[in-house]
Amino acid sequence: MIGKFVATHLCTLSADRRSEIHVWTLEGDLVYSLSGHTSFIYGLSILPNGDIVSCGEDRTVRVWRGASVLKVLPVPVTLIQVCAQTVNPFKR
């Protein structure tokens, strides 16, 4: 279920001060959490296939599929700030 939830449901994402990403239903129920960043998370986005992309102060961009990190991309800057919005098609 975790691997397909974001791709098949309307949901929202948040990040907390512990550098964890949380996936929520629109009703406010926590579906699952992701851990891997080592500092603050500044940007979250959902790709059309349901993968999650995050970037943070730890100088990485991470691509997540379900509860697993698919790719960690190092970025040679001190601070990453991203504001992104993508369309996540609702499928059943």
N, CA, C and O of each residue as an XYZ file, in Angstrom:
368
protein
N       0.814     -1.195      0.000
C       0.000      0.000      0.000
C       0.855      1.255      0.000
O       0.533      2.216     -0.699
N       1.945      1.269      0.774
C       2.768      2.466      0.856
C       3.296      2.863     -0.513
O       3.276      4.042     -0.867
N       3.768      1.893     -1.284
C       4.370      2.199     -2.566
C       3.428      2.849     -3.556
O       3.874      3.609     -4.416
N       2.133      2.573     -3.459
C       1.191      3.101     -4.431
C       0.280      4.180     -3.871
O      -0.502      4.758     -4.627
N       0.347      4.473     -2.591
C      -0.616      5.399     -2.003
C      -0.570      6.779     -2.643
O      -1.610      7.308     -3.035
N       0.612      7.371     -2.756
C       0.726      8.732     -3.273
C       0.288      8.794     -4.727
O      -0.292      9.795     -5.149
N       0.551      7.747     -5.504
C       0.179      7.732     -6.912
C      -1.319      7.522     -7.122
O      -1.840      7.863     -8.185
N      -2.015      6.976     -6.144
C      -3.416      6.616     -6.348
C      -4.402      7.365     -5.455
O      -5.607      7.140     -5.566
N      -3.938      8.233     -4.587
C      -4.822      8.962     -3.678
C      -4.441     10.440     -3.640
O      -3.281     10.797     -3.842
N      -5.414     11.280     -3.383
C      -5.108     12.672     -3.099
C      -4.500     12.721     -1.706
O      -5.040     12.129     -0.771
N      -3.396     13.412     -1.561
C      -2.732     13.469     -0.263
C      -1.953     14.766     -0.150
O      -1.868     15.544     -1.100
N      -1.398     14.980      1.005
C      -0.553     16.146      1.234
C       0.704     15.694      1.958
O       0.723     14.643      2.597
N       1.752     16.500      1.850
C       3.044     16.192      2.458
C       3.412     17.270      3.452
O       3.012     18.426      3.310
N       4.180     16.884      4.466
C       4.742     17.863      5.396
C       6.097     17.359      5.864
O       6.408     16.174      5.744
N       6.890     18.264      6.392
C       8.182     17.894      6.983
C       8.249     18.489      8.380
O       7.724     19.576      8.624
N       8.893     17.777      9.295
C       8.981     18.286     10.666
C      10.417     18.678     11.010
O      11.318     18.550     10.181
N      10.618     19.146     12.218
C      11.942     19.602     12.662
C      12.940     18.473     12.846
O      14.137     18.722     12.985
N      12.460     17.233     12.849
C      13.351     16.077     12.971
C      13.789     15.561     11.604
O      14.373     14.483     11.497
N      13.504     16.335     10.564
C      13.874     15.982      9.183
C      13.128     14.759      8.667
O      13.662     13.999      7.860
N      11.912     14.569      9.123
C      11.076     13.482      8.623
C       9.994     14.055      7.711
O       9.491     15.157      7.930
N       9.654     13.288      6.693
C       8.579     13.645      5.771
C       7.361     12.825      6.166
O       7.474     11.638      6.472
N       6.200     13.460      6.158
C       4.961     12.772      6.504
C       3.982     12.872      5.341
O       3.821     13.932      4.736
N       3.332     11.752      5.040
C       2.306     11.686      4.004
C       0.966     11.563      4.715
O       0.770     10.673      5.543
N       0.039     12.472      4.383
C      -1.259     12.559      5.055
C      -2.394     12.400      4.051
O      -2.266     12.792      2.891
N      -3.505     11.825      4.503
C      -4.730     11.877      3.704
C      -5.266     13.302      3.797
O      -4.846     14.074      4.659
N      -6.188     13.644      2.916
C      -6.799     14.973      2.988
C      -7.689     15.120      4.217
O      -8.072     16.230      4.585
N      -8.013     14.004      4.844
C      -8.801     14.047      6.083
C      -7.920     14.263      7.308
O      -8.431     14.419      8.417
N      -6.603     14.272      7.119
C      -5.683     14.529      8.219
C      -5.129     13.283      8.891
O      -4.545     13.382      9.970
N      -5.293     12.129      8.291
C      -4.753     10.892      8.859
C      -3.346     10.653      8.322
O      -3.105     10.761      7.120
N      -2.424     10.330      9.217
C      -1.053     10.019      8.820
C      -1.020      8.653      8.150
O      -1.506      7.670      8.709
N      -0.450      8.591      6.956
C      -0.352      7.331      6.217
C       0.992      6.675      6.507
O       1.042      5.504      6.884
N       2.089      7.425      6.334
C       3.420      6.927      6.662
C       4.395      8.084      6.737
O       4.079      9.203      6.335
N       5.584      7.806      7.256
C       6.648      8.800      7.393
C       7.918      8.279      6.740
O       8.138      7.071      6.648
N       8.751      9.210      6.288
C      10.012      8.883      5.633
C      11.154      9.541      6.385
O      11.056     10.704      6.776
N      12.229      8.808      6.587
C      13.413      9.335      7.267
C      14.631      9.136      6.375
O      14.749      8.123      5.686
N      15.537     10.115      6.393
C      16.757      9.988      5.606
C      17.561     11.279      5.559
O      18.791     11.247      5.560
N      16.873     12.410      5.518
C      17.586     13.681      5.544
C      18.246     13.863      6.908
O      17.745     13.368      7.917
N      19.363     14.569      6.931
C      20.089     14.779      8.182
C      19.987     16.208      8.687
O      20.613     16.558      9.687
N      19.205     17.036      8.008
C      18.986     18.410      8.443
C      17.621     18.851      7.922
O      16.866     18.042      7.383
N      17.307     20.133      8.084
C      15.982     20.636      7.729
C      15.632     20.361      6.269
O      16.495     20.407      5.393
N      14.356     20.076      6.023
C      13.828     19.853      4.684
C      13.151     21.142      4.240
O      12.329     21.704      4.963
N      13.507     21.609      3.028
C      12.968     22.883      2.541
C      12.012     22.737      1.376
O      11.247     23.662      1.102
N      12.024     21.617      0.682
C      11.136     21.472     -0.458
C      10.619     20.056     -0.596
O      11.355     19.087     -0.407
N       9.332     19.948     -0.932
C       8.685     18.656     -1.156
C       7.833     18.763     -2.408
O       7.186     19.783     -2.646
N       7.837     17.715     -3.197
C       7.023     17.706     -4.401
C       6.617     16.272     -4.710
O       7.322     15.327     -4.356
N       5.479     16.120     -5.372
C       5.005     14.806     -5.807
C       5.091     14.772     -7.326
O       4.539     15.639     -8.003
N       5.781     13.774     -7.857
C       5.875     13.594     -9.298
C       4.611     12.906     -9.809
O       3.915     12.257     -9.028
N       4.299     13.031    -11.094
C       3.073     12.406    -11.623
C       2.977     10.903    -11.379
O       1.867     10.377    -11.289
N       4.101     10.192    -11.270
C       4.049      8.746    -11.013
C       3.903      8.414     -9.533
O       3.847      7.240     -9.169
N       3.840      9.441     -8.666
C       3.669      9.215     -7.231
C       4.954      9.252     -6.435
O       4.908      9.236     -5.205
N       6.097      9.301     -7.092
C       7.358      9.456     -6.358
C       7.381     10.803     -5.664
O       6.783     11.768     -6.140
N       8.069     10.865     -4.541
C       8.211     12.110     -3.785
C       9.639     12.604     -3.965
O      10.583     11.815     -3.922
N       9.799     13.911     -4.166
C      11.119     14.528     -4.252
C      11.238     15.498     -3.086
O      10.338     16.299     -2.834
N      12.369     15.415     -2.373
C      12.610     16.319     -1.245
C      14.007     16.908     -1.368
O      14.906     16.296     -1.945
N      14.173     18.094     -0.822
C      15.506     18.689     -0.795
C      15.670     19.390      0.543
O      14.697     19.824      1.158
N      16.923     19.492      0.984
C      17.132     20.065      2.303
C      18.487     20.661      2.522
O      19.346     20.704      1.642
N      18.637     21.119      3.740
C      19.857     21.782      4.161
C      21.051     20.838      4.210
O      22.191     21.294      4.297
N      20.813     19.544      4.158
C      21.914     18.575      4.139
C      22.557     18.468      2.753
O      23.381     17.587      2.508
N      22.176     19.364      1.863
C      22.731     19.465      0.509
C      22.421     18.238     -0.342
O      23.251     17.795     -1.137
N      21.217     17.696     -0.167
C      20.800     16.572     -0.996
C      19.399     16.793     -1.541
O      18.568     17.470     -0.935
N      19.166     16.203     -2.696
C      17.833     16.028     -3.256
C      17.596     14.527     -3.237
O      18.420     13.755     -3.727
N      16.483     14.120     -2.678
C      16.178     12.692     -2.559
C      14.893     12.375     -3.307
O      13.923     13.131     -3.252
N      14.900     11.261     -3.995
C      13.720     10.765     -4.698
C      13.262      9.516     -3.958
O      14.032      8.573     -3.774
N      12.000      9.520     -3.535
C      11.428      8.443     -2.731
C      10.360      7.713     -3.528
O       9.589      8.331     -4.262
N      10.321      6.411     -3.383
C       9.211      5.609     -3.900
C       8.723      4.767     -2.744
O       9.428      3.884     -2.256
N       7.511      5.048     -2.314
C       7.017      4.391     -1.113
C       7.886      4.784      0.067
O       8.148      5.969      0.273
N       8.330      3.826      0.831
C       9.144      4.102      2.014
C      10.642      4.007      1.733
O      11.449      4.065      2.661
N      11.023      3.861      0.458
C      12.438      3.689      0.118
C      12.981      4.876     -0.661
O      12.264      5.506     -1.438
N      14.246      5.169     -0.445
C      14.931      6.209     -1.215
C      15.438      5.570     -2.503
O      16.207      4.609     -2.464
N      15.005      6.105     -3.642
C      15.487      5.599     -4.930
C      16.840      6.191     -5.290
O      17.711      5.505     -5.826
N      17.004      7.484     -4.986
C      18.211      8.170     -5.395
C      18.506      9.316     -4.445
O      17.594     10.015     -4.005
N      19.778      9.508     -4.130
C      20.243     10.653     -3.353
C      21.194     11.432     -4.247
O      22.233     10.918     -4.663
N      20.834     12.664     -4.537
C      21.644     13.514     -5.396
C      22.307     14.600     -4.560
O      21.608     15.455     -4.015
N      23.630     14.596     -4.441
C      24.310     15.650     -3.704
C      24.284     16.949     -4.505
O      24.446     16.940     -5.726
N      24.085     18.040     -3.822
C      24.033     19.353     -4.460
C      25.097     20.228     -3.801
O      25.090     20.381     -2.580
N      26.013     20.806     -4.584
C      27.149     21.553     -4.009
C      26.815     22.991     -3.613
O      27.471     23.934     -4.056
N      25.796     23.147     -2.783
C      25.448     24.463     -2.253
C      25.200     24.323     -0.764
O      24.919     23.232     -0.267
N      25.307     25.428     -0.065
C      25.111     25.398      1.377
C      23.646     25.269      1.762
O      23.323     24.601      2.744
N      22.769     25.886      1.016
C      21.354     25.929      1.390
C      20.511     25.737      0.144
O      20.766     26.361     -0.886
N      19.524     24.889      0.233
C      18.600     24.667     -0.872
C      17.227     25.130     -0.422
O      16.713     24.684      0.604
N      16.645     26.019     -1.191
C      15.268     26.414     -0.928
C      14.491     26.234     -2.213
O      14.854     26.788     -3.250
N      13.427     25.465     -2.147
C      12.644     25.163     -3.328
C      11.175     25.322     -3.003
O      10.714     24.910     -1.938
N      10.460     25.908     -3.906
C       9.004     25.970     -3.800
C       8.478     25.378     -5.088
O       8.690     25.951     -6.156
N       7.799     24.253     -5.018
C       7.340     23.574     -6.230
C       5.916     23.078     -6.043
O       5.486     22.741     -4.940
N       5.212     23.046     -7.138
C       3.872     22.483     -7.128
C       3.714     21.651     -8.385
O       4.050     22.103     -9.479
N       3.212     20.455     -8.235
C       2.962     19.598     -9.387
C       1.557     19.043     -9.296
O       0.938     19.035     -8.232
N       1.075     18.587    -10.410
C      -0.248     17.973    -10.449
C      -0.092     16.495    -10.155
O       0.722     15.811    -10.776
N      -0.874     16.006     -9.208
C      -0.894     14.588     -8.892
C      -2.262     14.050     -9.308
O      -3.249     14.273     -8.606
N      -2.336     13.343    -10.442
C      -3.638     12.883    -10.911
C      -4.268     11.892     -9.930
O      -3.589     11.007     -9.410
N      -5.538     12.045     -9.690
C      -6.251     11.142     -8.791
C      -6.706      9.945     -9.591
O      -7.488     10.079    -10.531
N      -6.209      8.750     -9.215
C      -6.561      7.515     -9.909
C      -7.167      6.537     -8.920
O      -6.808      6.537     -7.743
N      -8.048      5.737     -9.373
C      -8.616      4.675     -8.533
C      -8.452      3.366     -9.203
O      -8.864      2.340     -8.662
